[in-house]
Amino acid sequence: MMYIRQRKEVKTATATEVSEDFPAQEENGKLENKLPSGCTNRRFWNILSFTVGGTTALGIGLLTSVYLATLHENDLWFSNIKEVEREISFRTECGLYYSYYKQMLQSPTLKQGFHGLIYDNKTESMKTINLLQRMNIYQEVFLSILYRVLPIQKYLEPVYFYIYTLFGLQAVYVTALYVTSWLLSGTWLSGLLAAFWYVTNRIDTTRVEFTIPLRENWALPFFAIQIAAITYFLRPHLQSLSERLTLLAIFISTFLFSLTWQFNQFMMLVQAFVLFILDSLDMLPAAKATWLYGIQITGLLLVCILQFFNSMILGSLLISFNLSVLIARKLQKNLKTGNFLNRIRKLLLHLFVVFCLTLFLNNITKKILNLKSDEHIFNFLKAKFGFGATRDFDANLYLCEEAFGLLPFNTFVRLSDTLLFYAYIFVLSIAVIAALVVAFHNLSDSTTQQSMSKMGQCTVDLKPETAYNLIHTILFGFLALSTMRMKYLWTSHMCVFASFGLCSSEIWGLFLKLVHLYNPKRIYIMQYSVPILILLYLCYKFWPGMMDELSELREFYDPDTVELMNWINSNTPRKAVFAGSMQLLAGVKLCTGRTLTNHPHYEDNGLRERTKAVYQIYAKRSPEEVHALLKSFGTDYVILEDSICYERRHHRGCRLRDLLDVANGHTMDGPGENDPNLKPADHPRFCEEIKRNLPPYMAHFTRVFQNKTFHVYKLSRNK
């Protein structure tokens, strides 16, 4: 097990300084709202405001990057621990991804490095797989090439080049959030508030400092850039050049987002739903929605080509949905005409056509490609939302993980402590009221197909970019509420949306109208005084805690895993094949370079079947059965972990051994109910019984290593 312990005999160090005086927000108000009447002076103040706001955006982005990097260093004492400890700190699949960066750097030439990735026979024993097709690791390839080309080897270790790149992307992430809020509100004060909220809610907005190589840490900065670019693209009356450059930015960010994360298609599917809703309700121009649908499809297909025609991408719901929307729009050309009831009927029919066409195209594609890679996701979703209980091992493995459960209530307590949640609910409520009024007005307008051109006749206005971000935050909010791991998509955008609303004259104007206190001076006072007061509150309440965090020094401590990795390096052949848990084997691959039977990248159906077979070491199976299963994958050594065999982290029914028992049709251990059709097993639990050194087990397995956490057994060669 890995622990973080307090450092011993560390000299008192000066706390890392991340503080910096921000420009007074009162001056920002003067720059943007009290412009001189002269055109020249107005332009000068606009340029000055843009310069100050842009500089502040870059500065706070860099400060956030330094802050997170310092926390990572202080938490692990990363600069002082051994290389094997640094590598072990990349937990679970993080270690697997980093191992390919290390593999590319250790290859004699780039050509050999690429060949090793395309024809890999060490990640899955007895199989040669194309890692560039199966996994999203182009970022590791790019970084390894960059490190080899740049003259920095003497000054910067490979691991630091890697982690500093990720922390640098956090600066890009925060800057993109800042810009999005600025674009929505028209004042960079809202961007400053969004960035402050992102940092003060760090526990719920990012986990980069302890899961550095995770795919989402690569992808989310590009997703934030895409949202900022879409927000600008949806503005009316853009000049032709600006529109083209913005479309290019959207395409590049969409492509990079898709290339760096295997779950990109599901995130962009939600985004496509946003566009579909807004397009159906006339809340954004249909032509711009078509451009965005096309960019999503094109970006995904380009990634598909780079991933050697990965069938999971070709069979994605996103491509089927976007094509269905475009086809259905051609079939129903008069969708946006008629009175209110006719429009509602046409919309329902349109929704039904799109839904049926999406399922048809997706099923046809999957049958042609014989695609089963994403079956576990749909099995998980069916079980999660109550469409029947399941004994499927993979689905239950997800269901029992906290990260895939409902969003805990204490998340809202933390978000409320920074006032973010209260501000978000306030802004969301006002924006939803405005959206409902505008949607009703658009659906009631039967005189034109493009009712947006007459939106000025409505007493309530909602800009297309505001409408997009509103539906975006609602849908991603539902996703986060249902699956905790997805909260990082929502909470960061929550910072953007809440800060925009508090600095928006439109939001405050509508609110004051609702409470019958409308006055232009009151709007001006509210849109600047409230954000400034919140910023002062955040500085007063959270600055001391952040300084304490930066002064708290701890160190990495996991002697059992270090001992295991050192033993493997010293006492086993380089070509030895190891079996064990997915999480541990990722570390074995990184630290020792040994061949694995299975690993944590769970998006392949064959690998899922293989993992379930290897995990029989924790089930109630005979030594002969376990030996035969492990030997079928060419296993030489198997690693048993007491933390899994005697697991107490999960409740009964969610322990790994329970999931295996249920999948095998066996009753679970311990007090409690079992399904009536489960039967007692014919054999005791393998991981427990093997430690008794009984003859049936000793005939097939020989213990070669043991410490407080791990037991390593060598498999006999007898047939």
URTA-V597308 format. One record per pair of residues at least 12 apart in sequence whose C-alpha atoms are under 10 Angstrom apart, sorted by the first residue. I is the first residue (numbers start at 1). J is the second residue. If there is no record, write none. Layout:
I	J
I	J
This chain:
1	557
1	558
1	559
1	560
1	561
1	641
1	642
1	643
1	708
1	709
1	710
2	88
2	89
2	91
2	556
2	557
2	558
2	559
2	560
2	561
2	562
3	76
3	555
3	556
3	557
3	558
3	559
4	75
4	76
4	77
4	554
4	555
4	556
4	557
4	558
5	75
5	76
5	553
5	554
5	555
5	556
5	557
5	558
6	75
6	76
6	552
6	553
6	554
6	555
6	556
6	557
7	74
7	75
7	76
7	77
7	552
7	553
7	554
7	555
7	556
7	557
8	553
8	554
8	555
10	553
10	554
12	551
12	553
13	551
13	552
13	553
14	550
14	551
15	70
15	547
15	548
15	549
15	550
15	551
15	552
15	553
16	66
16	67
16	70
16	71
16	74
16	547
16	549
16	550
16	551
17	63
17	66
17	67
17	70
17	547
17	550
17	551
18	60
18	62
18	63
18	64
18	66
18	67
18	70
18	546
18	547
18	550
19	60
19	63
19	67
19	543
19	547
20	59
20	60
20	63
22	56
22	59
22	60
22	192
23	52
23	53
23	56
23	189
24	189
24	532
25	188
25	189
25	190
25	192
25	528
25	529
25	531
25	532
25	535
26	189
26	528
26	529
26	532
27	49
28	49
28	52
28	53
28	187
28	188
28	189
28	528
29	49
29	187
29	188
29	189
29	524
29	525
29	527
29	528
29	529
30	45
30	49
31	44
31	45
31	46
31	47
31	48
31	49
31	50
31	52
31	187
32	45
32	46
32	48
32	49
32	50
32	186
32	187
32	188
33	187
33	524
49	187
49	188
50	187
50	188
52	188
53	178
53	179
53	182
53	187
53	188
53	189
53	191
53	192
54	175
54	178
54	179
54	182
54	188
54	191
56	175
56	178
56	188
56	189
56	191
56	192
57	171
57	172
57	174
57	175
57	176
57	177
57	178
57	179
57	182
57	188
57	191
57	192
57	195
58	171
58	172
58	174
58	175
58	176
58	178
59	171
59	175
60	171
60	174
60	175
60	178
60	191
60	192
60	195
60	196
60	199
61	168
61	169
61	170
61	171
61	172
61	173
61	174
61	175
61	176
61	177
61	178
61	195
62	167
62	168
62	169
62	170
62	171
62	172
62	174
62	175
63	170
63	171
63	174
64	167
64	168
64	170
64	171
64	172
64	173
64	174
64	175
64	195
64	196
64	198
64	199
65	164
65	165
65	166
65	167
65	168
65	169
65	170
65	171
65	172
65	173
65	174
65	209
66	164
66	167
66	168
66	170
66	171
67	167
67	199
67	209
67	546
67	549
67	550
68	167
68	168
68	170
68	171
68	199
68	202
68	206
68	207
68	208
68	209
68	210
68	550
69	163
69	164
69	166
69	167
69	168
69	170
69	208
69	209
69	210
70	209
70	549
70	550
70	551
71	209
71	210
71	546
71	549
71	550
71	551
71	552
71	553
72	163
72	167
72	208
72	209
72	210
72	211
72	212
72	550
72	554
73	209
73	550
73	553
73	554
73	555
74	549
74	550
74	551
74	552
74	553
74	554
74	555
74	556
75	209
75	210
75	549
75	550
75	552
75	553
75	554
75	555
75	556
76	89
76	210
76	553
76	554
76	555
76	556
76	557
77	553
77	554
77	555
77	556
78	160
78	554
78	555
78	556
79	160
80	555
80	556
81	555
81	556
81	557
82	556
82	562
83	159
83	591
84	561
84	562
84	563
84	565
84	566
84	587
84	590
84	591
84	592
85	556
85	557
85	558
85	559
85	561
85	562
85	565
85	591
86	159
86	556
86	591
87	99
87	159
87	562
87	587
87	588
87	590
87	591
88	556
88	558
88	561
88	562
88	565
88	584
88	586
88	587
88	588
88	590
88	591
89	210
89	211
89	212
89	556
89	557
89	558
89	587
90	210
90	211
90	212
90	213
90	214
90	586
90	587
90	590
91	210
91	211
91	212
91	213
91	214
91	583
91	584
91	586
91	587
92	211
92	214
92	581
92	582
92	583
92	584
92	585
92	586
92	587
92	599
92	600
92	601
93	211
93	213
93	214
93	215
93	582
93	583
93	584
93	585
93	586
93	587
93	599
93	600
93	601
93	602
94	210
94	211
94	212
94	213
94	214
94	215
94	583
94	586
94	587
94	590
94	600
94	601
95	211
95	212
95	213
95	214
95	583
95	584
95	585
95	586
95	587
95	588
95	589
95	590
95	591
95	600
96	123
96	213
96	214
96	582
96	583
96	584
96	585
96	586
96	587
96	588
96	589
96	590
96	591
96	599
96	600
96	601
97	135
97	136
97	137
97	139
97	140
97	213
97	214
97	215
97	586
97	589
97	590
97	600
97	601
98	137
98	140
98	159
98	162
98	212
98	213
98	214
98	586
98	587
98	589
98	590
99	140
99	586
99	587
99	588
99	589
99	590
99	591
99	592
99	593
100	113
100	116
100	117
100	131
100	137
100	138
100	140
100	141
100	144
100	589
100	590
101	113
101	137
101	138
101	139
101	140
101	141
101	142
101	143
101	144
101	145
101	158
101	159
101	162
101	590
102	140
102	141
102	144
102	158
102	159
102	590
102	591
102	593
103	116
103	117
103	140
103	141
103	144
103	590
103	593
104	116
104	117
104	140
104	141
104	142
104	143
104	144
104	145
104	148
105	140
105	141
105	143
105	144
105	145
105	147
105	148
105	158
106	144
109	148
110	141
110	144
110	145
110	148
113	141
113	144
113	145
114	131
114	132
114	141
115	130
116	129
116	130
116	131
117	129
117	130
117	131
117	132
117	133
117	137
117	141
118	130
118	131
118	132
118	133
118	134
118	308
119	131
119	132
120	132
121	595
121	596
122	575
122	576
122	577
122	589
122	593
122	594
122	595
122	596
122	597
123	577
123	585
123	586
123	589
123	593
123	594
123	595
123	596
123	597
123	598
123	599
124	577
124	595
124	596
124	597
124	598
124	599
124	607
124	610
124	633
124	634
125	576
125	577
125	578
125	579
125	594
125	595
125	596
125	597
125	598
125	632
125	633
125	634
125	635
126	577
126	595
126	596
126	597
126	632
126	633
126	634
126	635
127	597
127	633
130	307
130	308
131	307
131	308
132	306
132	307
132	308
132	310
133	303
133	304
133	305
133	306
133	307
133	308
133	309
133	310
133	311
134	262
134	307
134	308
134	310
134	311
134	312
134	601
134	603
134	604
135	259
135	260
135	261
135	262
135	307
135	310
135	601
135	602
135	603
135	604
136	215
136	258
136	259
136	260
136	261
136	262
136	263
136	303
136	307
137	215
137	259
137	260
137	261
137	262
137	307
138	256
138	259
138	260
138	306
138	307
139	213
139	215
139	218
139	256
139	259
139	260
140	162
140	213
140	260
143	158
143	161
143	162
143	165
144	158
144	161
144	162
146	161
147	161
147	162
162	212
162	213
163	208
163	209
163	212
163	213
164	212
165	212
165	218
166	208
166	209
166	212
166	213
166	214
166	217
166	218
166	221
167	208
167	209
167	212
167	217
167	218
169	217
169	218
169	219
169	220
169	221
169	222
170	206
170	208
170	217
170	218
170	220
170	221
171	221
172	220
172	221
172	222
172	224
172	225
173	195
173	217
173	218
173	219
173	220
173	221
173	222
173	223
173	224
173	225
173	492
174	191
174	192
174	194
174	195
174	196
174	198
174	199
174	221
174	224
174	225
174	492
175	191
175	192
175	194
175	195
175	221
175	224
175	225
175	228
176	191
176	195
176	221
176	222
176	223
176	224
176	225
176	226
176	227
176	228
176	229
176	496
177	191
177	192
177	194
177	195
177	198
177	221
177	224
177	225
177	227
177	228
177	492
177	493
177	495
177	496
177	497
178	190
178	191
178	192
178	193
178	194
178	195
178	196
178	198
178	224
178	228
178	495
178	496
178	499
178	500
179	191
179	192
179	194
179	195
179	224
179	225
179	227
179	228
179	229
179	231
179	232
179	496
180	194
180	224
180	225
180	226
180	227
180	228
180	229
180	230
180	231
180	232
180	465
180	469
180	493
180	496
180	497
180	500
181	193
181	194
181	195
181	228
181	231
181	469
181	493
181	495
181	496
181	497
181	498
181	499
181	500
181	501
181	503
181	504
182	194
182	228
182	496
182	499
182	500
182	503
182	504
183	228
183	229
183	231
183	232
183	235
183	465
183	466
183	500
184	228
184	231
184	232
184	235
184	463
184	465
184	466
184	469
184	496
184	497
184	499
184	500
184	501
184	503
184	504
185	466
185	496
185	497
185	499
185	500
185	501
185	502
185	503
185	504
185	505
185	506
185	507
185	527
186	500
186	503
186	504
186	505
187	500
187	503
187	504
187	527
187	528
188	500
188	503
189	499
189	500
189	502
189	503
189	527
189	528
189	531
189	532
189	535
190	495
190	496
190	497
190	498
190	499
190	500
190	501
190	502
190	503
190	504
190	527
190	528
190	531
190	532
191	495
191	496
191	499
191	500
191	503
192	496
192	499
192	531
192	532
192	535
193	420
193	495
193	496
193	498
193	499
193	500
193	502
193	503
193	531
193	532
193	534
193	535
193	538
194	420
194	492
194	493
194	494
194	495
194	496
194	497
194	498
194	499
194	500
194	535
195	492
195	495
195	496
195	499
196	418
196	495
196	499
196	534
196	535
196	538
196	539
197	415
197	418
197	419
197	420
197	491
197	492
197	494
197	495
197	496
197	498
197	499
197	534
197	535
197	538
198	420
198	491
198	492
198	493
198	494
198	495
198	496
199	492
199	495
199	542
199	546
200	414
200	415
200	417
200	418
200	420
200	538
200	539
200	541
200	542
200	543
200	545
200	546
201	411
201	414
201	415
201	416
201	417
201	418
201	420
201	491
201	492
201	495
201	542
202	488
202	491
202	492
203	411
203	414
203	415
203	488
204	411
204	412
204	414
204	415
204	487
204	488
204	489
204	490
204	491
204	492
205	487
205	488
205	489
205	490
205	491
205	492
205	493
205	494
205	495
206	220
206	487
206	488
206	489
206	491
206	492
207	488
214	260
214	261
215	257
215	259
215	260
215	261
215	262
215	263
216	257
216	260
216	261
216	262
216	263
216	264
216	486
216	488
216	489
217	260
217	261
218	256
218	257
218	259
218	260
218	261
219	253
219	254
219	256
219	257
219	258
219	259
219	260
219	261
219	262
219	263
219	264
220	256
220	257
220	260
220	261
220	264
220	488
220	489
220	492
221	253
221	256
221	257
222	250
222	252
222	253
222	254
222	255
222	256
222	257
222	258
222	260
223	250
223	253
223	254
223	255
223	256
223	257
223	258
223	264
223	267
223	268
223	489
224	253
224	254
224	257
224	489
224	492
224	493
225	249
225	250
225	252
225	253
225	254
225	257
226	246
226	247
226	249
226	250
226	251
226	252
226	253
226	254
226	255
226	256
226	257
227	250
227	253
227	254
227	271
227	465
227	468
227	469
227	472
227	493
228	246
228	249
228	250
228	465
228	469
229	243
229	245
229	246
229	247
229	248
229	249
229	250
229	251
229	253
230	246
230	247
230	249
230	250
230	288
230	292
230	465
230	468
230	469
231	246
231	464
231	465
231	466
231	467
231	468
231	469
232	246
232	247
232	464
232	465
233	245
233	246
233	247
233	249
233	250
233	288
233	292
233	464
233	465
234	246
234	284
234	285
234	288
234	289
234	463
234	464
234	465
234	466
234	467
234	468
235	284
235	463
235	464
235	465
235	466
236	284
236	285
236	463
236	464
236	465
247	288
247	291
247	292
247	295
248	295
250	292
250	295
250	296
250	299
251	292
251	294
251	295
251	296
251	298
251	299
252	295
252	299
253	299
254	268
254	292
254	295
254	296
254	297
254	298
254	299
254	300
255	295
255	296
255	297
255	298
255	299
255	300
255	301
255	302
255	303
256	299
256	300
256	303
257	299
257	300
257	303
258	296
258	299
258	300
258	301
258	302
258	303
258	304
258	313
259	299
259	300
259	302
259	303
259	304
259	306
259	307
260	303
262	312
262	313
262	601
262	603
263	603
264	300
264	313
264	318
265	296
265	297
265	300
265	312
265	313
265	316
265	317
265	318
265	319
266	316
266	317
266	318
267	318
267	476
267	479
267	486
267	489
268	293
268	296
268	297
268	300
268	317
268	318
268	319
269	296
269	316
269	317
269	318
269	319
269	320
269	321
269	322
270	318
270	471
270	472
270	475
270	476
270	479
271	292
271	293
271	296
271	318
271	468
271	471
271	472
271	475
271	476
272	289
272	292
272	293
272	296
272	318
272	319
272	321
272	322
272	325
272	472
273	318
273	321
273	322
273	471
273	472
273	475
274	289
274	467
274	468
274	469
274	470
274	471
274	472
274	473
274	474
274	475
274	476
275	288
275	289
275	290
275	292
275	293
275	467
275	468
275	471
275	472
276	289
276	290
276	293
276	321
276	322
276	325
276	351
277	351
277	468
277	471
278	439
278	464
278	467
278	468
278	471
279	336
280	329
280	335
280	336
280	343
280	346
280	347
280	350
280	351
280	439
280	442
280	443
281	336
281	343
281	344
281	347
281	435
281	438
281	439
281	440
281	441
281	442
281	443
281	451
281	452
282	336
282	438
282	439
282	441
282	442
282	443
282	449
282	450
282	451
282	452
282	453
282	455
282	464
283	435
283	438
283	439
283	442
283	450
283	451
283	452
283	455
283	462
283	463
283	464
283	465
283	466
283	467
283	468
284	450
284	452
284	462
284	463
284	464
284	465
284	467
284	468
285	450
285	451
285	452
285	453
285	464
286	329
286	450
290	322
290	325
290	326
292	322
293	318
293	319
293	321
293	322
293	323
293	325
293	326
294	319
294	322
294	323
294	326
296	318
296	319
296	322
297	318
297	319
297	320
297	321
297	322
297	323
298	319
300	313
300	314
300	316
300	318
300	319
301	313
301	314
301	319
311	365
311	366
311	369
311	370
311	371
311	372
311	373
312	366
312	369
312	371
312	372
312	373
312	374
312	603
312	604
313	373
314	362
314	365
314	366
314	369
314	371
315	361
315	362
315	363
315	364
315	365
315	366
315	367
315	368
315	369
315	370
315	371
315	372
315	373
315	374
316	362
316	365
316	366
316	371
316	374
317	358
317	359
317	361
317	362
317	363
318	358
318	362
319	358
319	361
319	362
320	354
320	355
320	357
320	358
320	359
320	360
320	361
320	362
320	363
320	364
320	365
321	354
321	355
321	356
321	357
321	358
321	359
321	361
321	362
322	354
322	358
323	354
323	357
323	358
323	361
324	353
324	354
324	355
324	356
324	357
324	358
324	359
324	360
324	361
325	350
325	351
325	353
325	354
325	355
325	357
325	358
326	354
327	353
327	354
327	357
328	349
328	350
328	351
328	352
328	353
328	354
328	355
328	357
329	350
329	353
329	354
331	350
331	353
332	346
332	347
332	349
332	350
332	353
333	449
334	346
334	449
335	347
335	349
335	350
335	449
336	442
336	443
336	445
336	446
336	447
336	448
336	449
336	450
336	451
337	443
337	444
337	445
337	446
337	447
337	448
337	449
337	450
337	451
338	443
338	444
338	445
338	446
338	447
338	448
338	449
339	443
339	444
339	445
339	446
339	447
340	440
340	441
340	442
340	443
340	444
340	445
340	446
341	443
341	444
342	443
342	444
342	446
343	442
343	443
343	444
343	445
343	446
344	443
344	444
347	443
371	604
371	605
372	603
372	604
372	605
372	606
373	602
373	603
373	604
373	605
373	606
373	607
373	608
374	602
374	603
374	604
374	605
375	394
375	395
375	603
375	604
375	605
376	392
376	393
376	394
376	395
376	396
376	398
376	602
376	603
376	604
376	605
376	608
377	394
377	395
377	398
377	603
378	395
379	392
379	394
379	395
379	396
380	392
380	393
380	394
380	395
380	396
380	397
380	398
380	399
380	404
381	395
381	398
381	399
382	395
383	395
383	396
383	399
384	396
384	398
384	399
384	404
384	405
384	406
384	482
384	483
385	482
390	662
390	663
391	659
391	660
391	661
391	662
391	663
391	664
391	665
392	659
392	660
392	662
392	663
392	664
393	608
393	609
393	612
393	656
393	658
393	659
393	660
393	661
393	662
393	663
393	664
394	602
394	608
394	609
394	611
394	612
394	659
394	663
395	659
396	653
396	654
396	656
396	659
396	660
396	662
396	663
397	654
397	655
397	656
397	659
397	660
398	654
399	483
399	654
400	650
400	651
400	653
400	654
400	655
400	656
400	659
401	484
401	485
401	650
401	654
401	655
402	483
402	484
402	485
402	650
403	483
403	484
403	485
403	486
403	487
404	480
404	482
404	483
404	484
404	485
404	486
405	480
405	481
405	482
405	483
405	484
405	485
406	479
406	480
406	481
406	482
406	483
406	484
406	485
407	478
407	479
407	480
407	481
407	482
407	483
407	484
407	485
407	486
407	487
408	481
408	482
408	483
408	484
409	481
411	484
411	487
411	491
415	491
415	494
417	538
417	541
418	534
418	535
418	537
418	538
418	541
418	542
419	498
419	534
419	537
419	538
420	491
420	494
420	495
420	497
420	498
420	499
420	534
421	491
421	494
421	495
421	498
422	498
423	494
423	495
423	497
423	498
423	499
423	501
423	502
423	534
424	494
424	495
424	496
424	497
424	498
424	499
424	500
424	501
424	502
425	494
425	497
425	498
426	498
426	501
426	502
426	507
426	511
427	470
427	497
427	498
427	499
427	500
427	501
427	502
427	504
427	507
427	508
427	511
428	470
428	471
428	473
428	474
428	494
428	497
428	498
428	501
428	507
429	507
429	511
430	501
430	506
430	507
430	508
430	510
430	511
430	514
431	462
431	466
431	467
431	470
431	471
431	501
431	506
431	507
431	510
431	511
432	462
432	467
432	470
432	471
432	474
433	460
433	510
433	511
434	459
434	460
434	461
434	462
434	467
434	506
434	507
434	510
435	460
435	461
435	462
435	463
435	466
435	467
435	470
435	471
436	460
436	462
437	458
437	459
437	460
437	461
437	462
438	452
438	455
438	458
438	459
438	460
438	461
438	462
438	467
439	462
441	454
441	455
441	457
441	458
441	459
441	460
442	454
442	455
442	458
452	464
459	510
460	506
460	510
461	506
461	510
462	506
462	507
463	506
466	497
466	500
466	501
469	493
469	494
469	496
469	497
470	493
470	497
472	490
472	493
472	497
473	489
473	490
473	491
473	492
473	493
473	494
473	496
473	497
474	490
474	494
475	490
476	488
476	489
476	490
476	491
476	493
476	494
477	489
477	490
477	491
477	493
477	494
478	490
499	531
500	527
500	531
501	527
501	531
502	526
502	527
502	528
502	529
502	530
502	531
502	534
503	523
503	524
503	526
503	527
503	528
503	529
503	530
503	531
503	532
504	523
504	524
504	526
504	527
504	528
505	520
505	522
505	523
505	524
505	525
505	526
505	527
505	528
506	523
506	527
507	523
507	527
508	520
508	522
508	523
508	524
508	525
508	526
508	527
509	522
509	523
509	524
509	526
509	527
510	523
511	523
512	526
559	707
559	708
559	709
560	706
560	707
560	708
560	709
560	710
561	584
561	587
561	588
561	707
561	708
561	709
561	710
562	591
563	705
563	706
563	707
563	710
564	588
564	639
564	705
564	706
564	707
564	709
564	710
564	711
564	712
565	587
565	588
565	589
565	590
565	591
565	592
566	591
566	592
567	592
567	704
567	705
568	588
568	591
568	592
568	593
568	594
568	637
568	705
568	712
569	588
569	591
569	592
569	593
569	594
570	592
571	704
571	705
572	592
572	594
572	636
572	637
573	594
573	636
574	592
574	593
574	594
574	595
575	593
575	594
575	595
575	596
575	636
576	593
576	594
576	595
576	596
576	634
576	635
576	636
576	637
577	594
577	595
577	596
577	597
577	633
577	634
577	635
577	636
577	637
577	638
578	594
578	595
578	596
578	597
578	598
578	630
578	633
578	634
578	635
578	636
578	637
578	638
578	639
578	712
578	713
578	714
579	595
579	596
579	597
579	598
579	599
579	611
579	614
579	615
579	617
579	630
579	633
579	634
579	635
579	636
579	637
579	638
579	639
579	640
579	712
579	713
580	596
580	597
580	598
580	599
580	611
580	614
580	615
580	616
580	617
580	618
580	630
580	637
580	638
580	639
580	640
580	641
580	712
581	597
581	598
581	599
581	600
581	611
581	614
581	615
581	617
581	618
581	638
581	639
581	640
581	641
581	644
582	596
582	597
582	598
582	599
582	600
582	601
582	602
582	611
582	614
582	615
583	598
583	599
583	600
583	601
584	599
584	600
584	639
584	640
584	641
585	597
585	598
585	599
585	600
585	639
586	598
586	599
586	600
586	601
587	599
595	634
595	635
595	636
596	633
596	634
596	635
596	637
597	610
597	611
597	614
597	630
597	632
597	633
597	634
597	635
597	636
597	638
598	610
598	611
598	612
598	613
598	614
598	615
598	633
599	611
610	629
610	630
610	632
610	633
612	660
612	663
613	626
613	629
613	630
613	632
613	633
613	660
614	626
614	627
614	629
614	630
614	632
614	633
614	635
614	638
615	629
615	630
615	640
615	656
615	657
615	660
616	629
616	630
616	657
616	660
616	661
616	664
616	685
616	686
616	687
617	629
617	630
617	638
617	639
617	640
617	645
617	657
617	660
617	685
617	686
617	687
617	688
617	690
618	640
618	641
618	644
618	645
618	646
618	656
618	657
618	658
618	660
618	661
618	685
618	686
618	687
618	688
619	645
619	656
619	657
619	658
619	659
619	660
619	661
619	662
619	663
619	664
619	666
619	681
619	683
619	684
619	685
619	686
619	687
619	688
620	657
620	660
620	661
620	664
620	666
620	667
620	668
620	680
620	681
620	682
620	683
620	684
620	685
620	686
620	687
620	688
620	689
621	661
621	664
621	681
621	682
621	683
621	684
621	685
621	686
621	687
622	682
622	683
622	684
622	685
622	686
622	689
622	690
622	696
622	697
623	683
623	684
623	685
623	686
623	687
623	689
623	690
623	696
623	697
623	698
623	699
623	700
623	701
624	696
624	697
624	699
624	700
626	686
626	700
627	697
627	700
627	701
627	715
627	716
627	717
627	718
627	719
628	700
628	719
630	715
631	715
631	716
631	717
631	719
634	715
635	714
635	715
636	701
636	713
636	714
636	715
636	716
636	717
637	701
637	702
637	703
637	704
637	712
637	713
637	714
637	715
637	716
638	701
638	703
638	711
638	712
638	713
638	714
638	715
639	687
639	703
639	705
639	706
639	710
639	711
639	712
639	713
639	714
640	686
640	687
640	688
640	690
640	706
640	709
640	710
640	711
640	712
640	713
641	687
641	708
641	709
641	710
641	711
641	712
642	687
642	688
642	708
642	709
642	710
642	711
643	709
643	710
644	656
644	657
644	687
644	709
645	657
645	685
645	686
645	687
645	688
646	687
646	688
652	668
652	669
652	670
652	671
652	672
652	673
653	668
653	669
653	672
653	673
653	674
655	668
657	669
657	685
657	687
661	678
661	679
661	680
661	681
661	685
662	674
662	675
662	678
662	679
663	678
664	678
664	679
664	681
665	677
665	678
665	679
665	680
665	681
666	678
666	679
666	680
666	681
666	682
667	679
667	680
667	681
668	680
668	681
669	685
687	711
690	702
690	703
690	713
691	703
691	711
698	713
698	715
698	716
699	715
699	716
699	718
700	713
700	714
700	715
700	716
700	717
700	718
700	719
701	713
701	714
701	715
701	716
701	717
702	714
702	715
702	716
703	715
